[in-house]
Amino acid sequence: MTTPRLVSGYTVYAYSTPPNEDGPACAYMETKKDGSEEEPLTFRIFKTRRFRNGIEAMSAARNALAAVKSVDEEGVPDPMPE
């Protein structure tokens, strides 16, 4: 998991999962309203991209997190990678 960023009152994280028998490596972002007890919102990012390994997926997740400029009232980061 990356070092979180505070954007528009939301804590935003990025992480990846390694490939396994269920599928390829994946990249994710999570948002959580700062100070909230609610569960974070999880978004799978780069859904159409096939990562060869977890390291490649984590690199993409870090880059996506660095690009986030805002988070809307519903917790959706912008820009949201495809």
BAMAR-189048 format. One line per 5 residues: number of its first residue (from 1); their letters; for each residue x, y, z of C-alpha. Coordinates in steps of 0.25 Angstrom, whole numbers, plus 5000, padded with zeros to 4 digits. Layout:
NUM) a) X,Y,Z; ...;
END
This chain:
1) mttpr) 5000,5000,5000; 5005,5014,4997; 5006,5026,5006; 4992,5032,5007; 4989,5045,5002;
6) lvsgy) 4979,5055,5007; 4971,5060,4996; 4958,5069,4997; 4955,5063,5011; 4958,5049,5007;
11) tvyay) 4969,5040,5010; 4973,5033,4997; 4981,5020,4996; 4986,5012,4985; 4991,4997,4985;
16) stppn) 4992,4985,4976; 4989,4970,4977; 4998,4959,4971; 4994,4950,4960; 4987,4937,4966;
21) edgpa) 4979,4926,4960; 4967,4935,4960; 4973,4945,4951; 4985,4955,4947; 4991,4965,4956;
26) cayme) 4981,4977,4959; 4983,4992,4963; 4973,4998,4973; 4970,5012,4979; 4962,5014,4992;
31) tkkdg) 4956,5026,4998; 4951,5029,5012; 4945,5042,5017; 4955,5048,5027; 4951,5044,5041;
36) seeep) 4939,5035,5037; 4937,5022,5043; 4931,5017,5030; 4937,5006,5021; 4946,5012,5010;
41) ltfri) 4941,5012,4996; 4950,5003,4987; 4952,5005,4972; 4959,4995,4963; 4967,5004,4953;
46) fktrr) 4973,5000,4939; 4962,4989,4938; 4966,4987,4923; 4981,4986,4925; 4988,4973,4928;
51) frngi) 4999,4974,4938; 5010,4964,4937; 5013,4964,4952; 5009,4972,4965; 5021,4981,4964;
56) eamsa) 5016,4986,4951; 5002,4988,4956; 5007,4995,4968; 5015,5005,4960; 5002,5008,4952;
61) arnal) 4995,5010,4965; 5005,5019,4970; 5005,5028,4957; 4989,5028,4958; 4990,5033,4972;
66) aavks) 5000,5044,4969; 4990,5049,4958; 4978,5050,4967; 4974,5065,4967; 4961,5064,4975;
71) vdeeg) 4951,5055,4981; 4936,5057,4979; 4925,5057,4990; 4923,5042,4987; 4937,5039,4989;
76) vpdpm) 4941,5037,4975; 4955,5041,4971; 4957,5050,4959; 4964,5047,4950; 4959,5032,4951;
81) pe) 4968,5023,4942; 4961,5014,4933;
END
